[in-house]
Amino acid sequence: MITAIVLIKTSVDRIPEIAEAIAAIEGVSEVYSVTGSYDLVAMVRVRQHEDLAEVIPGQVNKVPGVEHTETQIAFRTYSQHDLEAAFALGLDE
C-alpha cells in the first residue's frame, strides 16, 4: 500500500464542501481541516505509485476550489493502530 499525505490550499469560504468532495474520491481515506499554511490534509492510500497520478492530479487537483497541493509520499508506517485499522476493514461479521 502506497500512502501519500496531500497538503491542500483551498478557497477558504468553501472548505467544508471541498473537503467532502475530496473525501468522496476513491483512494482518499481521510480528509482533515487543519491550522497553518494549508487548509486541508488528505490521506491517499493506493496500491501502486501509478495510481497516485489518477487520484491526486487526476481528481483532487480538479475539485473546484482547490488552489494548490503539495504531496508527501510516506516511506514507512510506524503506527500499528493505522495498520490494524486498514486490515480490519470488512472482517467484522
N, CA, C and O atoms as CSV, one atom per row, in Angstrom:
chain,resi,resn,atom,element,x,y,z
A,1,MET,N,N,0.855,-1.179,0.000
A,1,MET,CA,C,0.000,0.000,0.000
A,1,MET,C,C,0.893,1.231,0.000
A,1,MET,O,O,1.810,1.335,0.814
A,2,ILE,N,N,0.630,2.160,-0.904
A,2,ILE,CA,C,1.337,3.427,-1.001
A,2,ILE,C,C,0.495,4.483,-0.289
A,2,ILE,O,O,-0.700,4.613,-0.554
A,3,THR,N,N,1.122,5.236,0.614
A,3,THR,CA,C,0.415,6.298,1.327
A,3,THR,C,C,1.016,7.636,0.945
A,3,THR,O,O,2.233,7.818,0.968
A,4,ALA,N,N,0.141,8.573,0.591
A,4,ALA,CA,C,0.559,9.939,0.292
A,4,ALA,C,C,-0.212,10.882,1.203
A,4,ALA,O,O,-1.406,10.705,1.443
A,5,ILE,N,N,0.494,11.883,1.701
A,5,ILE,CA,C,-0.115,12.938,2.502
A,5,ILE,C,C,-0.197,14.151,1.586
A,5,ILE,O,O,0.826,14.654,1.122
A,6,VAL,N,N,-1.410,14.620,1.328
A,6,VAL,CA,C,-1.605,15.728,0.387
A,6,VAL,C,C,-2.024,16.965,1.174
A,6,VAL,O,O,-3.083,16.986,1.801
A,7,LEU,N,N,-1.183,17.995,1.135
A,7,LEU,CA,C,-1.463,19.279,1.775
A,7,LEU,C,C,-2.180,20.151,0.751
A,7,LEU,O,O,-1.711,20.310,-0.376
A,8,ILE,N,N,-3.327,20.719,1.150
A,8,ILE,CA,C,-4.197,21.374,0.174
A,8,ILE,C,C,-4.558,22.792,0.616
A,8,ILE,O,O,-5.017,23.009,1.737
A,9,LYS,N,N,-4.344,23.754,-0.285
A,9,LYS,CA,C,-4.830,25.126,-0.090
A,9,LYS,C,C,-6.113,25.252,-0.888
A,9,LYS,O,O,-6.194,24.812,-2.034
A,10,THR,N,N,-7.126,25.864,-0.260
A,10,THR,CA,C,-8.441,25.957,-0.898
A,10,THR,C,C,-8.990,27.369,-0.805
A,10,THR,O,O,-8.400,28.253,-0.184
A,11,SER,N,N,-10.137,27.550,-1.439
A,11,SER,CA,C,-10.928,28.761,-1.222
A,11,SER,C,C,-11.457,28.656,0.207
A,11,SER,O,O,-12.212,27.735,0.518
A,12,VAL,N,N,-11.074,29.574,1.067
A,12,VAL,CA,C,-11.380,29.478,2.493
A,12,VAL,C,C,-12.878,29.433,2.769
A,12,VAL,O,O,-13.308,28.775,3.716
A,13,ASP,N,N,-13.661,30.107,1.976
A,13,ASP,CA,C,-15.107,30.150,2.226
A,13,ASP,C,C,-15.834,28.862,1.839
A,13,ASP,O,O,-17.037,28.742,2.071
A,14,ARG,N,N,-15.118,27.893,1.248
A,14,ARG,CA,C,-15.751,26.646,0.796
A,14,ARG,C,C,-15.072,25.403,1.354
A,14,ARG,O,O,-15.222,24.319,0.790
A,15,ILE,N,N,-14.338,25.534,2.436
A,15,ILE,CA,C,-13.573,24.395,2.970
A,15,ILE,C,C,-14.448,23.155,3.208
A,15,ILE,O,O,-14.066,22.074,2.761
A,16,PRO,N,N,-15.592,23.251,3.881
A,16,PRO,CA,C,-16.375,22.022,4.126
A,16,PRO,C,C,-16.819,21.315,2.841
A,16,PRO,O,O,-16.753,20.088,2.761
A,17,GLU,N,N,-17.265,22.066,1.850
A,17,GLU,CA,C,-17.715,21.458,0.595
A,17,GLU,C,C,-16.553,20.819,-0.163
A,17,GLU,O,O,-16.688,19.733,-0.727
A,18,ILE,N,N,-15.422,21.500,-0.168
A,18,ILE,CA,C,-14.241,20.975,-0.851
A,18,ILE,C,C,-13.759,19.712,-0.144
A,18,ILE,O,O,-13.416,18.729,-0.800
A,19,ALA,N,N,-13.729,19.732,1.181
A,19,ALA,CA,C,-13.301,18.561,1.954
A,19,ALA,C,C,-14.197,17.364,1.668
A,19,ALA,O,O,-13.703,16.250,1.496
A,20,GLU,N,N,-15.507,17.579,1.614
A,20,GLU,CA,C,-16.441,16.483,1.331
A,20,GLU,C,C,-16.234,15.927,-0.077
A,20,GLU,O,O,-16.292,14.714,-0.278
A,21,ALA,N,N,-15.994,16.796,-1.040
A,21,ALA,CA,C,-15.764,16.340,-2.414
A,21,ALA,C,C,-14.486,15.511,-2.501
A,21,ALA,O,O,-14.452,14.489,-3.186
A,22,ILE,N,N,-13.441,15.946,-1.812
A,22,ILE,CA,C,-12.178,15.201,-1.819
A,22,ILE,C,C,-12.342,13.870,-1.099
A,22,ILE,O,O,-11.825,12.851,-1.557
A,23,ALA,N,N,-13.050,13.868,0.017
A,23,ALA,CA,C,-13.253,12.634,0.787
A,23,ALA,C,C,-14.017,11.589,-0.015
A,23,ALA,O,O,-13.875,10.395,0.248
A,24,ALA,N,N,-14.817,12.004,-0.979
A,24,ALA,CA,C,-15.600,11.074,-1.791
A,24,ALA,C,C,-14.784,10.421,-2.908
A,24,ALA,O,O,-15.275,9.507,-3.570
A,25,ILE,N,N,-13.562,10.868,-3.127
A,25,ILE,CA,C,-12.714,10.319,-4.185
A,25,ILE,C,C,-12.162,8.970,-3.752
A,25,ILE,O,O,-11.644,8.831,-2.643
A,26,GLU,N,N,-12.272,7.981,-4.626
A,26,GLU,CA,C,-11.724,6.658,-4.331
A,26,GLU,C,C,-10.204,6.762,-4.168
A,26,GLU,O,O,-9.517,7.348,-5.005
A,27,GLY,N,N,-9.700,6.193,-3.093
A,27,GLY,CA,C,-8.281,6.272,-2.783
A,27,GLY,C,C,-7.986,7.260,-1.673
A,27,GLY,O,O,-6.925,7.194,-1.052
A,28,VAL,N,N,-8.909,8.177,-1.414
A,28,VAL,CA,C,-8.753,9.133,-0.312
A,28,VAL,C,C,-9.385,8.494,0.919
A,28,VAL,O,O,-10.588,8.233,0.941
A,29,SER,N,N,-8.564,8.241,1.949
A,29,SER,CA,C,-9.088,7.563,3.136
A,29,SER,C,C,-9.581,8.533,4.200
A,29,SER,O,O,-10.520,8.217,4.931
A,30,GLU,N,N,-8.966,9.705,4.301
A,30,GLU,CA,C,-9.376,10.704,5.280
A,30,GLU,C,C,-9.051,12.090,4.748
A,30,GLU,O,O,-8.149,12.270,3.931
A,31,VAL,N,N,-9.814,13.066,5.236
A,31,VAL,CA,C,-9.528,14.481,4.956
A,31,VAL,C,C,-9.683,15.221,6.269
A,31,VAL,O,O,-10.689,15.069,6.961
A,32,TYR,N,N,-8.681,16.026,6.613
A,32,TYR,CA,C,-8.686,16.798,7.856
A,32,TYR,C,C,-8.641,18.283,7.532
A,32,TYR,O,O,-7.899,18.700,6.642
A,33,SER,N,N,-9.424,19.085,8.242
A,33,SER,CA,C,-9.223,20.530,8.186
A,33,SER,C,C,-8.163,20.832,9.245
A,33,SER,O,O,-8.199,20.280,10.346
A,34,VAL,N,N,-7.227,21.706,8.905
A,34,VAL,CA,C,-6.072,21.942,9.777
A,34,VAL,C,C,-5.757,23.434,9.881
A,34,VAL,O,O,-6.240,24.251,9.096
A,35,THR,N,N,-4.936,23.759,10.871
A,35,THR,CA,C,-4.430,25.119,11.002
A,35,THR,C,C,-3.089,25.211,10.275
A,35,THR,O,O,-2.489,24.191,9.936
A,36,GLY,N,N,-2.631,26.419,10.044
A,36,GLY,CA,C,-1.329,26.607,9.425
A,36,GLY,C,C,-1.435,27.078,7.995
A,36,GLY,O,O,-2.424,27.696,7.601
A,37,SER,N,N,-0.406,26.780,7.220
A,37,SER,CA,C,-0.306,27.270,5.840
A,37,SER,C,C,-1.296,26.612,4.891
A,37,SER,O,O,-1.621,27.175,3.846
A,38,TYR,N,N,-1.776,25.427,5.246
A,38,TYR,CA,C,-2.712,24.707,4.389
A,38,TYR,C,C,-4.072,24.633,5.078
A,38,TYR,O,O,-4.176,24.782,6.296
A,39,ASP,N,N,-5.097,24.404,4.287
A,39,ASP,CA,C,-6.462,24.345,4.808
A,39,ASP,C,C,-6.915,22.917,5.087
A,39,ASP,O,O,-7.657,22.666,6.037
A,40,LEU,N,N,-6.463,21.984,4.253
A,40,LEU,CA,C,-6.862,20.585,4.377
A,40,LEU,C,C,-5.657,19.671,4.226
A,40,LEU,O,O,-4.674,20.018,3.571
A,41,VAL,N,N,-5.746,18.508,4.836
A,41,VAL,CA,C,-4.766,17.442,4.630
A,41,VAL,C,C,-5.557,16.201,4.252
A,41,VAL,O,O,-6.469,15.796,4.972
A,42,ALA,N,N,-5.208,15.596,3.123
A,42,ALA,CA,C,-5.867,14.365,2.678
A,42,ALA,C,C,-4.871,13.212,2.742
A,42,ALA,O,O,-3.716,13.346,2.340
A,43,MET,N,N,-5.337,12.092,3.250
A,43,MET,CA,C,-4.541,10.867,3.259
A,43,MET,C,C,-5.001,10.041,2.065
A,43,MET,O,O,-6.175,9.687,1.953
A,44,VAL,N,N,-4.065,9.741,1.181
A,44,VAL,CA,C,-4.372,8.957,-0.012
A,44,VAL,C,C,-3.652,7.623,0.110
A,44,VAL,O,O,-2.446,7.573,0.353
A,45,ARG,N,N,-4.405,6.547,-0.061
A,45,ARG,CA,C,-3.821,5.207,0.023
A,45,ARG,C,C,-4.210,4.433,-1.231
A,45,ARG,O,O,-5.388,4.208,-1.507
A,46,VAL,N,N,-3.181,4.030,-1.986
A,46,VAL,CA,C,-3.398,3.309,-3.245
A,46,VAL,C,C,-2.445,2.118,-3.311
A,46,VAL,O,O,-1.498,2.026,-2.530
A,47,ARG,N,N,-2.699,1.226,-4.231
A,47,ARG,CA,C,-1.883,0.003,-4.347
A,47,ARG,C,C,-0.568,0.233,-5.087
A,47,ARG,O,O,0.439,-0.395,-4.762
A,48,GLN,N,N,-0.565,1.123,-6.076
A,48,GLN,CA,C,0.636,1.332,-6.890
A,48,GLN,C,C,0.921,2.820,-7.037
A,48,GLN,O,O,0.021,3.656,-6.951
A,49,HIS,N,N,2.208,3.135,-7.262
A,49,HIS,CA,C,2.583,4.534,-7.452
A,49,HIS,C,C,1.815,5.176,-8.606
A,49,HIS,O,O,1.444,6.347,-8.530
A,50,GLU,N,N,1.577,4.420,-9.664
A,50,GLU,CA,C,0.877,4.950,-10.827
A,50,GLU,C,C,-0.528,5.428,-10.454
A,50,GLU,O,O,-1.052,6.360,-11.063
A,51,ASP,N,N,-1.131,4.791,-9.456
A,51,ASP,CA,C,-2.477,5.176,-9.035
A,51,ASP,C,C,-2.507,6.569,-8.413
A,51,ASP,O,O,-3.548,7.226,-8.413
A,52,LEU,N,N,-1.374,7.023,-7.885
A,52,LEU,CA,C,-1.321,8.370,-7.306
A,52,LEU,C,C,-1.652,9.425,-8.357
A,52,LEU,O,O,-2.309,10.422,-8.055
A,53,ALA,N,N,-1.201,9.208,-9.583
A,53,ALA,CA,C,-1.468,10.165,-10.662
A,53,ALA,C,C,-2.958,10.244,-10.974
A,53,ALA,O,O,-3.472,11.311,-11.312
A,54,GLU,N,N,-3.644,9.121,-10.861
A,54,GLU,CA,C,-5.089,9.110,-11.094
A,54,GLU,C,C,-5.827,9.893,-10.007
A,54,GLU,O,O,-6.785,10.614,-10.287
A,55,VAL,N,N,-5.365,9.740,-8.762
A,55,VAL,CA,C,-6.084,10.326,-7.636
A,55,VAL,C,C,-5.722,11.791,-7.418
A,55,VAL,O,O,-6.614,12.632,-7.307
A,56,ILE,N,N,-4.437,12.111,-7.354
A,56,ILE,CA,C,-4.043,13.467,-6.933
A,56,ILE,C,C,-4.175,14.468,-8.082
A,56,ILE,O,O,-5.082,15.299,-8.037
A,57,PRO,N,N,-3.321,14.433,-9.109
A,57,PRO,CA,C,-3.546,15.417,-10.174
A,57,PRO,C,C,-4.792,15.106,-11.002
A,57,PRO,O,O,-5.399,16.012,-11.571
A,58,GLY,N,N,-5.175,13.833,-11.072
A,58,GLY,CA,C,-6.327,13.440,-11.874
A,58,GLY,C,C,-7.667,13.832,-11.277
A,58,GLY,O,O,-8.618,14.090,-12.016
A,59,GLN,N,N,-7.764,13.882,-9.925
A,59,GLN,CA,C,-9.057,14.166,-9.308
A,59,GLN,C,C,-8.990,15.233,-8.215
A,59,GLN,O,O,-9.757,16.195,-8.255
A,60,VAL,N,N,-8.088,15.084,-7.239
A,60,VAL,CA,C,-8.032,16.044,-6.126
A,60,VAL,C,C,-7.780,17.450,-6.647
A,60,VAL,O,O,-8.491,18.381,-6.270
A,61,ASN,N,N,-6.791,17.618,-7.499
A,61,ASN,CA,C,-6.450,18.951,-8.005
A,61,ASN,C,C,-7.558,19.565,-8.863
A,61,ASN,O,O,-7.572,20.777,-9.076
A,62,LYS,N,N,-8.477,18.746,-9.353
A,62,LYS,CA,C,-9.552,19.230,-10.219
A,62,LYS,C,C,-10.828,19.571,-9.458
A,62,LYS,O,O,-11.795,20.039,-10.059
A,63,VAL,N,N,-10.846,19.345,-8.148
A,63,VAL,CA,C,-12.021,19.711,-7.356
A,63,VAL,C,C,-12.132,21.235,-7.360
A,63,VAL,O,O,-11.164,21.919,-7.026
A,64,PRO,N,N,-13.282,21.774,-7.727
A,64,PRO,CA,C,-13.443,23.233,-7.727
A,64,PRO,C,C,-13.139,23.817,-6.341
A,64,PRO,O,O,-13.671,23.356,-5.331
A,65,GLY,N,N,-12.281,24.831,-6.312
A,65,GLY,CA,C,-11.890,25.460,-5.057
A,65,GLY,C,C,-10.528,25.044,-4.563
A,65,GLY,O,O,-9.971,25.700,-3.682
A,66,VAL,N,N,-9.963,23.954,-5.111
A,66,VAL,CA,C,-8.599,23.556,-4.758
A,66,VAL,C,C,-7.657,24.483,-5.507
A,66,VAL,O,O,-7.680,24.546,-6.736
A,67,GLU,N,N,-6.825,25.204,-4.754
A,67,GLU,CA,C,-5.933,26.194,-5.360
A,67,GLU,C,C,-4.505,25.681,-5.525
A,67,GLU,O,O,-3.814,26.061,-6.470
A,68,HIS,N,N,-4.060,24.815,-4.607
A,68,HIS,CA,C,-2.675,24.333,-4.641
A,68,HIS,C,C,-2.578,23.077,-3.794
A,68,HIS,O,O,-3.238,22.958,-2.762
A,69,THR,N,N,-1.752,22.143,-4.237
A,69,THR,CA,C,-1.480,20.956,-3.419
A,69,THR,C,C,0.017,20.716,-3.343
A,69,THR,O,O,0.776,21.101,-4.232
A,70,GLU,N,N,0.416,20.077,-2.270
A,70,GLU,CA,C,1.789,19.606,-2.099
A,70,GLU,C,C,1.681,18.183,-1.566
A,70,GLU,O,O,0.985,17.930,-0.583
A,71,THR,N,N,2.372,17.261,-2.218
A,71,THR,CA,C,2.239,15.852,-1.876
A,71,THR,C,C,3.513,15.311,-1.250
A,71,THR,O,O,4.616,15.530,-1.751
A,72,GLN,N,N,3.336,14.606,-0.151
A,72,GLN,CA,C,4.425,13.917,0.532
A,72,GLN,C,C,4.148,12.420,0.433
A,72,GLN,O,O,3.038,11.979,0.731
A,73,ILE,N,N,5.139,11.634,0.022
A,73,ILE,CA,C,4.981,10.182,-0.057
A,73,ILE,C,C,5.585,9.569,1.203
A,73,ILE,O,O,6.720,9.878,1.568
A,74,ALA,N,N,4.830,8.709,1.859
A,74,ALA,CA,C,5.309,8.053,3.077
A,74,ALA,C,C,6.197,6.866,2.700
A,74,ALA,O,O,5.866,6.089,1.804
A,75,PHE,N,N,7.324,6.739,3.393
A,75,PHE,CA,C,8.212,5.592,3.192
A,75,PHE,C,C,7.784,4.403,4.037
A,75,PHE,O,O,7.745,3.272,3.553
A,76,ARG,N,N,7.463,4.661,5.308
A,76,ARG,CA,C,7.094,3.606,6.245
A,76,ARG,C,C,5.951,4.069,7.131
A,76,ARG,O,O,5.746,5.264,7.345
A,77,THR,N,N,5.209,3.086,7.642
A,77,THR,CA,C,4.177,3.363,8.634
A,77,THR,C,C,4.664,2.811,9.959
A,77,THR,O,O,5.054,1.646,10.042
A,78,TYR,N,N,4.643,3.635,10.992
A,78,TYR,CA,C,5.117,3.217,12.297
A,78,TYR,C,C,3.990,2.962,13.288
A,78,TYR,O,O,4.227,2.362,14.336
A,79,SER,N,N,2.787,3.394,12.990
A,79,SER,CA,C,1.671,3.239,13.909
A,79,SER,C,C,0.960,1.918,13.657
A,79,SER,O,O,0.401,1.721,12.578
A,80,GLN,N,N,0.966,1.023,14.611
A,80,GLN,CA,C,0.255,-0.239,14.492
A,80,GLN,C,C,-1.240,-0.004,14.400
A,80,GLN,O,O,-1.944,-0.753,13.723
A,81,HIS,N,N,-1.735,1.028,15.073
A,81,HIS,CA,C,-3.155,1.338,15.029
A,81,HIS,C,C,-3.617,1.534,13.591
A,81,HIS,O,O,-4.650,0.995,13.193
A,82,ASP,N,N,-2.869,2.295,12.815
A,82,ASP,CA,C,-3.237,2.550,11.429
A,82,ASP,C,C,-3.203,1.265,10.608
A,82,ASP,O,O,-4.099,1.022,9.799
A,83,LEU,N,N,-2.180,0.447,10.811
A,83,LEU,CA,C,-2.078,-0.798,10.067
A,83,LEU,C,C,-3.208,-1.755,10.421
A,83,LEU,O,O,-3.800,-2.365,9.531
A,84,GLU,N,N,-3.515,-1.894,11.700
A,84,GLU,CA,C,-4.577,-2.786,12.139
A,84,GLU,C,C,-5.923,-2.311,11.603
A,84,GLU,O,O,-6.735,-3.132,11.177
A,85,ALA,N,N,-6.172,-1.017,11.615
A,85,ALA,CA,C,-7.439,-0.482,11.117
A,85,ALA,C,C,-7.585,-0.749,9.616
A,85,ALA,O,O,-8.675,-1.079,9.148
A,86,ALA,N,N,-6.510,-0.610,8.873
A,86,ALA,CA,C,-6.563,-0.825,7.435
A,86,ALA,C,C,-6.874,-2.277,7.108
A,86,ALA,O,O,-7.639,-2.548,6.183
A,87,PHE,N,N,-6.299,-3.207,7.844
A,87,PHE,CA,C,-6.511,-4.620,7.561
A,87,PHE,C,C,-7.779,-5.178,8.185
A,87,PHE,O,O,-8.232,-6.254,7.794
A,88,ALA,N,N,-8.362,-4.472,9.146
A,88,ALA,CA,C,-9.562,-4.952,9.821
A,88,ALA,C,C,-10.841,-4.608,9.070
A,88,ALA,O,O,-11.904,-5.133,9.402
A,89,LEU,N,N,-10.763,-3.747,8.075
A,89,LEU,CA,C,-11.950,-3.343,7.330
A,89,LEU,C,C,-12.624,-4.547,6.698
A,89,LEU,O,O,-11.974,-5.336,6.011
A,90,GLY,N,N,-13.898,-4.691,6.920
A,90,GLY,CA,C,-14.664,-5.759,6.299
A,90,GLY,C,C,-14.538,-7.112,6.955
A,90,GLY,O,O,-15.112,-8.083,6.462
A,91,LEU,N,N,-13.813,-7.212,8.040
A,91,LEU,CA,C,-13.625,-8.500,8.680
A,91,LEU,C,C,-14.657,-8.787,9.762
A,91,LEU,O,O,-14.792,-9.933,10.190
A,92,ASP,N,N,-15.381,-7.777,10.208
A,92,ASP,CA,C,-16.397,-7.986,11.232
A,92,ASP,C,C,-17.626,-8.621,10.602
A,92,ASP,O,O,-18.127,-8.149,9.581
A,93,GLU,N,N,-18.100,-9.676,11.208
A,93,GLU,CA,C,-19.301,-10.331,10.661
A,93,GLU,C,C,-20.298,-10.553,11.738
A,93,GLU,O,O,-21.375,-11.091,11.482
